[in-house]
Amino acid sequence: MTCWSARICTRWCGPAAIGLVIVASSAVASAQQAHAPAPMNMADHRGALQGRVRDAQGAPVSETPVTAINEENGAQFVANTDAQGAYQFGALPMGKYTVSTASAGLTTFRRRGIDITMDGKATLDITLDAKSAAEAAEGERQELLQKI
């Protein structure tokens, strides 16, 4: 409320009305703030990761969970493969990810450093064979040794 408005209000309405005008203008300002759009979080950029999971013979592996873990903060995302072995993470926050699959509680595939960029689409096809299982087991062994 400006001084000019307060003078007009005092002149025509009397001094008691000034308080009402100030309270009313405060309520209008509060209502305008309540309906203001929320600021957009510019740090919330996302990208996609997709691929197919196949067995050693090249056949699709369905209903297998694929896990993507953000290497910086540990956030974990899980997608299941469909009947053709395809999986997709449509909106992962930007960063580097470790992608893995597990079967019967054992990690059968693990790849570190998958880079998800803003509005990018990364592809990682997974083959579940003895080599990938051995690499995943070695990765887990190294992690345990570092913790010890």
Secondary structure per residue as TSV (DSSP state, phi and psi in degrees):
chain	resnum	aa	ss	phi	psi
A	1	M	-	360.0	127.9
A	2	T	-	-88.2	163.9
A	3	C	H	-61.7	-35.6
A	4	W	H	-58.5	-44.3
A	5	S	H	-66.9	-38.3
A	6	A	H	-65.6	-38.0
A	7	R	H	-65.2	-41.2
A	8	I	H	-64.5	-44.1
A	9	C	H	-63.6	-40.3
A	10	T	H	-67.1	-37.9
A	11	R	H	-69.5	-44.4
A	12	W	H	-98.1	-29.9
A	13	C	T	-107.9	-18.7
A	14	G	-	97.2	162.7
A	15	P	T	-64.6	-27.5
A	16	A	H	-66.7	-27.5
A	17	A	H	-75.3	-18.6
A	18	I	H	-59.8	-44.0
A	19	G	H	-60.4	-39.7
A	20	L	H	-65.0	-40.1
A	21	V	H	-65.9	-41.9
A	22	I	H	-66.6	-43.6
A	23	V	H	-62.4	-43.7
A	24	A	H	-63.2	-41.8
A	25	S	H	-68.4	-32.2
A	26	S	H	-66.7	-39.7
A	27	A	H	-65.2	-39.1
A	28	V	H	-64.9	-43.2
A	29	A	H	-63.7	-39.9
A	30	S	H	-64.9	-41.7
A	31	A	H	-64.9	-38.2
A	32	Q	H	-65.4	-38.7
A	33	Q	H	-67.6	-37.6
A	34	A	H	-65.8	-31.0
A	35	H	T	-97.2	3.2
A	36	A	S	-69.2	142.0
A	37	P	-	-64.8	146.0
A	38	A	-	-67.8	141.7
A	39	P	-	-66.9	144.7
A	40	M	-	-79.4	133.8
A	41	N	-	-81.7	104.5
A	42	M	T	-72.0	-16.6
A	43	A	T	-86.2	2.0
A	44	D	-	-99.6	52.9
A	45	H	-	-85.9	147.3
A	46	R	E	-134.0	163.1
A	47	G	E	-142.1	-179.7
A	48	A	E	-121.6	155.2
A	49	L	E	-135.7	133.3
A	50	Q	E	-145.9	165.7
A	51	G	E	170.6	-170.6
A	52	R	E	-129.6	146.7
A	53	V	E	-110.8	126.7
A	54	R	E	-130.0	156.1
A	55	D	E	-86.4	-176.6
A	56	A	T	-61.7	-26.9
A	57	Q	T	-88.2	-2.4
A	58	G	S	92.9	2.8
A	59	A	-	-79.3	143.7
A	60	P	B	-65.2	144.4
A	61	V	-	-108.2	114.2
A	62	S	-	-97.0	161.8
A	63	E	S	52.4	39.9
A	64	T	-	-109.3	129.1
A	65	P	E	-74.9	135.1
A	66	V	E	-114.6	127.5
A	67	T	E	-112.5	132.8
A	68	A	E	-117.3	121.9
A	69	I	E	-117.2	124.9
A	70	N	E	-67.1	122.5
A	71	E	T	-70.1	-21.5
A	72	E	T	-83.1	-44.6
A	73	N	T	-120.7	-2.3
A	74	G	-	80.0	5.2
A	75	A	-	-60.7	135.0
A	76	Q	E	-117.2	135.1
A	77	F	E	-128.9	140.6
A	78	V	E	-129.2	135.3
A	79	A	E	-132.6	142.6
A	80	N	E	-99.2	145.9
A	81	T	-	-75.6	152.0
A	82	D	-	-92.3	-169.0
A	83	A	T	-62.7	-26.1
A	84	Q	T	-91.8	5.1
A	85	G	S	82.3	6.7
A	86	A	E	-83.3	144.7
A	87	Y	E	-134.6	160.5
A	88	Q	E	-156.7	134.5
A	89	F	E	-110.6	107.2
A	90	G	E	-78.0	-24.5
A	91	A	E	-148.9	76.2
A	92	L	E	-90.6	138.1
A	93	P	E	-61.0	148.6
A	94	M	S	-58.5	146.3
A	95	G	E	149.0	-173.4
A	96	K	E	-100.1	139.4
A	97	Y	E	-127.3	149.7
A	98	T	E	-102.2	124.1
A	99	V	E	-110.3	132.4
A	100	S	E	-146.1	161.4
A	101	T	E	-131.1	155.2
A	102	A	E	-137.9	150.0
A	103	S	E	-138.9	128.2
A	104	A	T	54.2	36.9
A	105	G	T	82.1	-3.5
A	106	L	E	-108.3	134.5
A	107	T	E	-70.5	124.7
A	108	T	E	-105.9	-12.3
A	109	F	E	-155.8	140.5
A	110	R	E	-153.1	131.8
A	111	R	E	-135.4	128.5
A	112	R	E	-98.0	159.4
A	113	G	E	75.5	24.9
A	114	I	E	-73.6	118.3
A	115	D	E	-90.9	119.9
A	116	I	E	-105.0	118.8
A	117	T	-	-107.5	163.1
A	118	M	T	-59.0	124.6
A	119	D	T	59.4	15.6
A	120	G	-	-92.2	164.5
A	121	K	E	-132.2	105.9
A	122	A	E	-90.5	149.1
A	123	T	E	-122.5	130.7
A	124	L	-	-136.3	105.4
A	125	D	-	-88.7	137.1
A	126	I	E	-116.6	130.9
A	127	T	E	-114.6	121.7
A	128	L	E	-91.6	102.2
A	129	D	S	-141.7	-177.9
A	130	A	H	-62.4	-37.7
A	131	K	H	-63.5	-47.4
A	132	S	H	-65.7	-36.3
A	133	A	H	-66.3	-40.8
A	134	A	H	-65.5	-40.5
A	135	E	H	-64.5	-41.7
A	136	A	H	-64.5	-42.7
A	137	A	H	-63.1	-41.0
A	138	E	H	-63.7	-39.5
A	139	G	H	-61.8	-43.0
A	140	E	H	-65.9	-39.0
A	141	R	H	-62.1	-43.0
A	142	Q	H	-63.2	-39.3
A	143	E	H	-62.9	-43.5
A	144	L	H	-63.7	-41.1
A	145	L	H	-62.7	-37.2
A	146	Q	H	-67.6	-35.4
A	147	K	H	-69.2	-33.5
A	148	I	-	-73.9	360.0
